[in-house]
């Protein structure tokens, strides 16, 4: 089970997940979580028109598919894809119900990024029911 967001560190996480799956003789499930960006009325009370989330869902599925294809190459067809509406940590944990290993990238932000895990990787490590491999973000 690997979390994908299209970043370089998530691509490295996918490479490691593919390697681990080959060692274990199992498959990889790649999960990309997405949330719709809802419009907000900026000037007083008003009605915000409903948005069509289909293009957002399609873009999320395309990002996941393109990332897996770019990294896995001919093995991409063997990777199970799950583009899930929701928060990243929750989507990863829900899709890891039968996982032997979860692989996530660390994407620390700000001045203290080297001191703590990112919020997604931290939540996954804290709540996973299987081992978690956290791939460090590249050094600047």
C-alpha positions as CSV (number, residue, x, y, z in Angstrom):
1,X,0.0,0.0,0.0
2,X,1.5,3.3,-1.1
3,X,0.3,6.9,-0.8
4,X,0.7,8.9,-4.0
5,X,0.4,12.7,-4.4
6,X,2.5,13.2,-7.5
7,X,5.5,14.6,-5.7
8,X,9.0,13.4,-6.1
9,X,9.0,11.8,-2.7
10,X,5.8,9.9,-3.4
11,X,7.4,8.6,-6.6
12,X,10.3,7.3,-4.6
13,X,7.8,5.8,-2.2
14,X,6.2,4.0,-5.1
15,X,9.6,2.7,-6.3
16,X,10.2,1.3,-2.8
17,X,6.7,-0.2,-2.6
18,X,7.2,-2.0,-5.9
19,X,10.5,-3.3,-4.7
20,X,9.0,-4.5,-1.4
21,X,6.1,-6.1,-3.2
22,X,8.5,-8.0,-5.5
23,X,10.4,-9.3,-2.4
24,X,7.2,-10.4,-0.7
25,X,5.5,-11.8,-3.8
26,X,2.5,-9.5,-3.4
27,X,0.8,-6.6,-5.2
28,X,0.8,-2.9,-4.7
29,X,-2.2,-0.7,-4.1
30,X,-1.6,3.0,-4.9
31,X,-3.9,5.5,-3.2
32,X,-4.3,9.1,-4.1
33,X,-6.6,11.2,-1.9
34,X,-8.4,14.3,-3.1
35,X,-10.7,16.9,-1.7
36,X,-12.9,19.2,-3.7
37,X,-12.1,22.9,-3.4
38,X,-15.5,24.4,-2.5
39,X,-16.2,28.0,-3.5
40,X,-16.9,30.5,-0.8
41,X,-19.1,33.6,-1.1
42,X,-16.7,36.4,-0.5
43,X,-19.2,39.3,-0.1
44,X,-21.9,38.8,2.4
45,X,-24.7,36.2,2.3
46,X,-25.4,34.6,-0.9
47,X,-25.9,31.3,-2.6
48,X,-22.8,29.4,-3.7
49,X,-23.7,27.5,-6.8
50,X,-23.1,23.7,-6.7
51,X,-19.9,22.6,-8.2
52,X,-19.3,19.7,-10.5
53,X,-16.7,17.5,-8.8
54,X,-16.5,15.1,-11.8
55,X,-13.5,17.1,-13.3
56,X,-11.8,17.1,-9.9
57,X,-12.3,13.3,-9.6
58,X,-11.1,12.8,-13.1
59,X,-8.0,14.9,-12.5
60,X,-7.2,12.9,-9.4
61,X,-7.5,9.6,-11.2
62,X,-5.3,10.9,-14.0
63,X,-2.6,12.1,-11.6
64,X,-2.6,8.7,-10.0
65,X,-2.5,6.8,-13.2
66,X,0.2,9.0,-14.8
67,X,2.4,8.8,-11.7
68,X,2.1,5.0,-11.6
69,X,2.8,4.7,-15.3
70,X,5.8,7.0,-15.1
71,X,7.4,5.1,-12.2
72,X,6.3,1.5,-12.7
73,X,6.5,1.3,-16.5
74,X,5.4,-2.1,-17.7
75,X,4.5,-3.1,-14.1
76,X,1.9,-0.4,-13.9
77,X,-0.8,-2.8,-15.0
78,X,-0.2,-4.8,-11.9
79,X,-0.7,-1.9,-9.6
80,X,-4.2,-1.5,-8.1
81,X,-5.3,2.2,-8.3
82,X,-7.6,4.0,-5.8
83,X,-8.3,7.7,-6.2
84,X,-10.3,8.4,-3.1
85,X,-12.3,11.5,-2.0
86,X,-11.1,12.4,1.5
87,X,-8.2,13.3,3.6
88,X,-4.9,11.6,2.8
89,X,-4.1,9.8,6.0
90,X,-7.7,8.5,6.4
91,X,-7.7,7.3,2.8
92,X,-4.4,5.5,3.2
93,X,-5.4,3.8,6.4
94,X,-8.8,2.7,5.0
95,X,-7.1,1.2,2.0
96,X,-4.5,-0.5,4.0
97,X,-6.9,-2.9,5.8
98,X,-5.2,-5.9,4.2
99,X,-1.7,-4.4,3.7
100,X,1.5,-6.0,4.8
101,X,3.3,-2.7,4.6
102,X,2.4,1.0,4.1
103,X,4.8,3.2,2.3
104,X,4.4,7.0,2.5
105,X,6.6,10.0,1.7
106,X,7.6,12.6,4.2
107,X,6.9,16.1,3.0
108,X,7.9,18.3,5.9
109,X,7.2,22.0,5.4
110,X,8.7,25.1,7.1
111,X,11.7,25.6,9.2
112,X,11.2,22.6,11.4
113,X,10.6,20.1,8.6
114,X,13.6,18.0,9.5
115,X,12.5,17.7,13.2
116,X,9.0,16.2,12.7
117,X,7.2,14.0,10.3
118,X,4.6,15.6,8.0
119,X,1.0,15.4,9.3
120,X,-0.1,12.6,6.9
121,X,2.9,10.4,7.6
122,X,2.6,11.1,11.3
123,X,-1.1,10.1,11.3
124,X,-0.4,7.0,9.3
125,X,2.5,5.9,11.6
126,X,0.3,6.5,14.7
127,X,-2.7,4.6,13.5
128,X,-1.5,1.9,11.1
129,X,-2.1,-1.8,11.9
130,X,1.0,-2.9,9.9
131,X,4.6,-1.7,9.5
132,X,5.0,1.7,7.9
133,X,8.0,2.8,5.8
134,X,8.4,6.6,5.7
135,X,10.5,7.8,2.8
136,X,12.3,11.0,3.7
137,X,11.9,14.1,1.6
138,X,14.9,15.1,-0.5
139,X,17.2,17.5,1.1
140,X,17.3,21.0,-0.3
